[in-house]
Amino acid sequence: PLASGATGLEPWVATTNNLISILMIIGFTALYSTTGGLRSVIATDTVQFSIAMVGTLVYAIIVIIQSGGVGQIVESLIDLYGATFASQTLSFSPNTFEAFMPFLIIISLQWFFERNSDGTGYFAQRMMACRSDRDAKIAAFTFTWLQIFLRSLIWLVIGVGLLVVYPFDPVTASGEDFVAGRELLFATGIKDLLPPGIRGLMLTGMLAALASTIDTHLTWGASYWSNDLYLRIVNRAWLKREPSNKEQVIIARLSNVVILTIALII
């Protein structure tokens, strides 16, 4: 099992530890999301993202060092997997033939397959919470550059470096167990390569990513429950009244609890 592979514990012990840890993270995240609202979520997300980025950057640097440096990574990929695989792995962009069909799909069908193609509810929520249109544009640009480009670039370095640190035989590379084992290497590299302090920082960043996902969806869902359901439908459409701001805040906080309860049941 993946849970025991990275920790060295028995599967039932690792699974129990994971369950307890996840429940504690969920409880703490729900507490500050419910009491602090979107402002506290954005503040904690900023800190959590910074920790995760610093830890990931240090991880990438250590992987490069363990691989013998950037130049050695290229030579090792060629020696281990052949020139064709190395060229495909390290190429910044595909050749014309390989790029044509994906490009055609992106242009014609992205709106159908990719939910993020026109933005998301929680992304729009943060943009509309900015002080001005200019601040919203700056926030959107900063988020896109850091989250999509920079973070993915660092991950690519780690992924390529781990191919050298933990090589495999392409001839026998098949099956679900092989895929699961390779996916586990990100955590295995953290356990094997990082010193205790950096390992703790990286673990904190990964747990912060979980907390960020939880608080984002809680505040996003609460906005629908309080604004669309309670304010527009229950009050304005059915009861023909205008609720106070305090009343809406209470409903939003209760919505957090209800949404989390439903999620745990499911």
C-alpha positions as CSV (number, residue, x, y, z in Angstrom):
1,P,0.0,0.0,0.0
2,L,1.1,3.5,-0.8
3,A,0.5,4.7,2.8
4,S,3.1,2.2,4.2
5,G,5.6,2.5,1.4
6,A,6.8,6.0,2.2
7,T,6.7,5.6,6.0
8,G,7.9,2.1,6.6
9,L,5.0,1.4,8.9
10,E,2.6,-1.5,8.8
11,P,-0.3,-0.8,6.5
12,W,-3.0,-0.7,9.2
13,V,-0.8,1.7,11.3
14,A,0.0,4.0,8.4
15,T,-3.7,4.0,7.4
16,T,-4.8,4.9,10.9
17,N,-2.2,7.6,11.2
18,N,-3.4,9.1,7.9
19,L,-7.0,9.1,9.0
20,I,-6.3,10.8,12.3
21,S,-4.0,13.4,10.6
22,I,-6.6,14.1,7.9
23,L,-9.4,14.5,10.4
24,M,-7.3,16.9,12.5
25,I,-6.4,19.0,9.4
26,I,-10.0,19.1,8.3
27,G,-11.2,20.2,11.8
28,F,-8.6,22.9,12.1
29,T,-9.2,24.1,8.6
30,A,-12.9,24.2,9.1
31,L,-12.4,26.2,12.3
32,Y,-10.5,29.1,10.7
33,S,-12.6,29.0,7.6
34,T,-15.8,29.2,9.5
35,T,-14.7,31.9,12.0
36,G,-12.5,34.0,9.7
37,G,-14.2,33.7,6.3
38,L,-12.6,34.5,3.0
39,R,-10.1,36.9,4.5
40,S,-8.6,34.3,6.8
41,V,-8.6,31.7,4.0
42,I,-6.7,34.0,1.6
43,A,-4.2,34.9,4.4
44,T,-3.5,31.3,5.3
45,D,-3.4,30.2,1.7
46,T,-0.7,32.8,1.0
47,V,1.4,31.5,3.9
48,Q,0.8,27.9,3.0
49,F,1.6,28.4,-0.7
50,S,4.8,30.2,0.3
51,I,5.9,27.3,2.5
52,A,5.1,24.8,-0.2
53,M,7.0,26.7,-2.8
54,V,10.1,27.2,-0.7
55,G,10.1,23.5,0.3
56,T,9.6,22.4,-3.3
57,L,12.4,24.7,-4.6
58,V,14.8,23.3,-2.0
59,Y,13.7,19.7,-2.9
60,A,14.5,20.5,-6.6
61,I,17.9,21.8,-5.8
62,I,18.8,18.7,-3.7
63,V,17.5,16.4,-6.4
64,I,19.8,18.2,-9.0
65,I,22.8,17.9,-6.6
66,Q,22.0,14.2,-6.0
67,S,21.8,13.6,-9.8
68,G,25.2,15.1,-10.3
69,G,24.2,18.5,-11.7
70,V,22.2,19.7,-14.6
71,G,24.7,18.5,-17.2
72,Q,25.1,15.1,-15.6
73,I,21.3,14.6,-15.6
74,V,21.3,14.9,-19.4
75,E,24.1,12.4,-19.8
76,S,22.5,10.0,-17.3
77,L,19.2,10.1,-19.1
78,I,20.9,9.2,-22.3
79,D,22.9,6.4,-20.7
80,L,19.9,4.9,-18.8
81,Y,17.0,5.3,-21.3
82,G,18.6,6.1,-24.7
83,A,18.9,9.3,-26.7
84,T,15.3,9.2,-28.0
85,F,13.7,9.1,-24.6
86,A,16.1,11.7,-23.3
87,S,15.3,14.0,-26.2
88,Q,11.6,13.6,-25.7
89,T,11.8,14.1,-21.9
90,L,14.0,17.2,-22.1
91,S,12.6,18.9,-25.1
92,F,10.8,22.2,-24.2
93,S,8.2,21.7,-26.9
94,P,7.1,18.8,-29.1
95,N,7.8,18.6,-32.8
96,T,5.3,19.8,-35.3
97,F,3.7,16.4,-35.9
98,E,3.3,15.6,-32.2
99,A,1.9,19.1,-31.4
100,F,-0.7,19.2,-34.2
101,M,-3.4,17.0,-32.7
102,P,-3.1,18.2,-29.1
103,F,-3.2,21.8,-30.4
104,L,-6.3,21.0,-32.5
105,I,-8.0,19.5,-29.5
106,I,-7.1,22.4,-27.2
107,I,-8.5,24.9,-29.6
108,S,-11.7,23.1,-30.5
109,L,-12.6,21.1,-27.3
110,Q,-11.0,22.7,-24.3
111,W,-14.2,24.4,-23.3
112,F,-15.8,21.0,-23.1
113,F,-13.1,19.0,-21.3
114,E,-11.4,21.5,-19.1
115,R,-13.4,23.0,-16.3
116,N,-10.7,25.7,-15.8
117,S,-10.8,27.0,-19.4
118,D,-13.2,29.8,-18.5
119,G,-12.2,30.2,-14.9
120,T,-13.7,28.6,-11.7
121,G,-16.1,29.7,-9.1
122,Y,-13.5,30.0,-6.3
123,F,-11.1,31.9,-8.7
124,A,-13.9,34.3,-9.5
125,Q,-14.7,34.6,-5.8
126,R,-11.2,35.8,-5.1
127,M,-11.1,38.2,-8.1
128,M,-14.4,39.8,-7.0
129,A,-13.1,40.2,-3.5
130,C,-10.3,42.5,-4.7
131,R,-10.5,46.2,-4.0
132,S,-10.5,47.2,-7.7
133,D,-10.4,45.9,-11.2
134,R,-6.6,46.7,-11.4
135,D,-6.0,44.7,-8.2
136,A,-8.0,41.8,-9.6
137,K,-5.9,41.7,-12.8
138,I,-2.6,41.8,-10.8
139,A,-3.8,39.0,-8.5
140,A,-4.9,36.9,-11.5
141,F,-1.6,37.4,-13.3
142,T,0.5,36.7,-10.1
143,F,-1.5,33.6,-9.3
144,T,-1.3,32.2,-12.9
145,W,2.5,32.8,-13.1
146,L,3.3,31.4,-9.7
147,Q,0.8,28.5,-9.6
148,I,0.7,27.3,-13.2
149,F,4.2,28.2,-14.6
150,L,6.7,28.5,-11.8
151,R,5.4,25.6,-9.6
152,S,5.0,23.3,-12.6
153,L,8.6,24.2,-13.8
154,I,10.0,23.2,-10.4
155,W,8.0,20.0,-10.4
156,L,9.4,19.1,-13.8
157,V,13.0,19.5,-12.5
158,I,12.2,17.1,-9.6
159,G,10.5,14.6,-11.9
160,V,13.4,14.5,-14.4
161,G,16.0,14.3,-11.6
162,L,14.2,11.4,-9.9
163,L,14.4,9.5,-13.2
164,V,18.2,9.5,-12.6
165,V,18.2,8.9,-8.8
166,Y,15.7,6.1,-9.1
167,P,16.1,4.6,-12.6
168,F,14.0,1.9,-14.1
169,D,14.1,-0.6,-17.0
170,P,11.9,0.7,-19.8
171,V,11.5,-2.9,-21.1
172,T,9.8,-4.1,-18.0
173,A,8.1,-0.8,-17.2
174,S,4.4,-1.8,-17.2
175,G,1.5,-2.6,-15.0
176,E,-0.4,-0.8,-12.2
177,D,2.2,-1.7,-9.6
178,F,4.9,-0.1,-11.6
179,V,2.9,3.1,-12.1
180,A,2.0,3.3,-8.4
181,G,5.6,2.8,-7.4
182,R,6.8,5.5,-9.8
183,E,4.1,7.9,-8.5
184,L,5.3,7.2,-4.9
185,L,8.8,8.3,-5.8
186,F,8.0,11.9,-5.1
187,A,7.3,11.0,-1.4
188,T,10.2,8.4,-1.4
189,G,12.6,11.1,-2.5
190,I,11.4,13.4,0.3
191,K,12.1,10.6,2.8
192,D,15.5,9.5,1.3
193,L,17.1,12.7,0.0
194,L,16.0,15.6,2.2
195,P,17.5,16.4,5.6
196,P,15.1,16.4,8.6
197,G,14.4,20.2,8.7
198,I,13.8,20.4,4.9
199,R,11.8,17.2,5.1
200,G,9.5,18.7,7.7
201,L,9.1,21.9,5.6
202,M,8.2,19.8,2.6
203,L,5.7,17.7,4.6
204,T,4.2,20.9,6.0
205,G,3.8,22.3,2.5
206,M,2.0,19.1,1.3
207,L,-0.3,19.2,4.2
208,A,-0.9,22.9,3.6
209,A,-2.0,22.0,0.1
210,L,-4.7,19.7,1.5
211,A,-5.8,22.4,3.9
212,S,-5.9,25.0,1.1
213,T,-8.1,22.7,-1.0
214,I,-10.5,22.2,1.9
215,D,-10.8,25.9,2.9
216,T,-11.2,27.0,-0.7
217,H,-14.1,24.7,-1.3
218,L,-15.7,25.5,2.1
219,T,-15.8,29.2,1.4
220,W,-16.8,28.7,-2.2
221,G,-19.7,26.5,-1.2
222,A,-20.7,28.8,1.6
223,S,-21.0,31.7,-0.8
224,Y,-23.5,29.7,-2.9
225,W,-25.5,28.6,0.1
226,S,-25.7,32.1,1.7
227,N,-26.0,34.3,-1.4
228,D,-27.8,32.2,-4.0
229,L,-29.9,29.9,-1.9
230,Y,-30.6,31.8,1.4
231,L,-30.5,35.4,0.2
232,R,-32.0,35.1,-3.3
233,I,-34.3,32.1,-3.1
234,V,-35.4,31.7,0.5
235,N,-35.6,35.4,1.5
236,R,-36.1,37.5,-1.6
237,A,-38.2,35.0,-3.6
238,W,-40.1,33.2,-0.9
239,L,-40.2,35.3,2.3
240,K,-40.0,38.7,0.5
241,R,-37.6,40.1,3.0
242,E,-34.0,41.4,3.2
243,P,-31.8,39.6,5.8
244,S,-29.3,41.5,7.8
245,N,-25.6,41.2,7.3
246,K,-25.2,39.5,10.6
247,E,-27.8,37.0,9.6
248,Q,-26.0,36.2,6.4
249,V,-22.7,35.7,8.2
250,I,-24.3,33.2,10.5
251,I,-25.8,31.3,7.6
252,A,-22.5,31.3,5.8
253,R,-20.8,29.9,8.9
254,L,-23.5,27.2,9.3
255,S,-23.1,26.4,5.6
256,N,-19.4,25.6,6.2
257,V,-20.4,23.0,8.9
258,V,-23.2,21.5,6.7
259,I,-21.0,21.3,3.6
260,L,-18.1,19.6,5.6
261,T,-20.6,17.2,7.2
262,I,-22.0,16.2,3.8
263,A,-18.5,15.7,2.4
264,L,-17.4,13.5,5.3
265,I,-20.6,11.4,4.9
266,I,-20.0,10.9,1.2
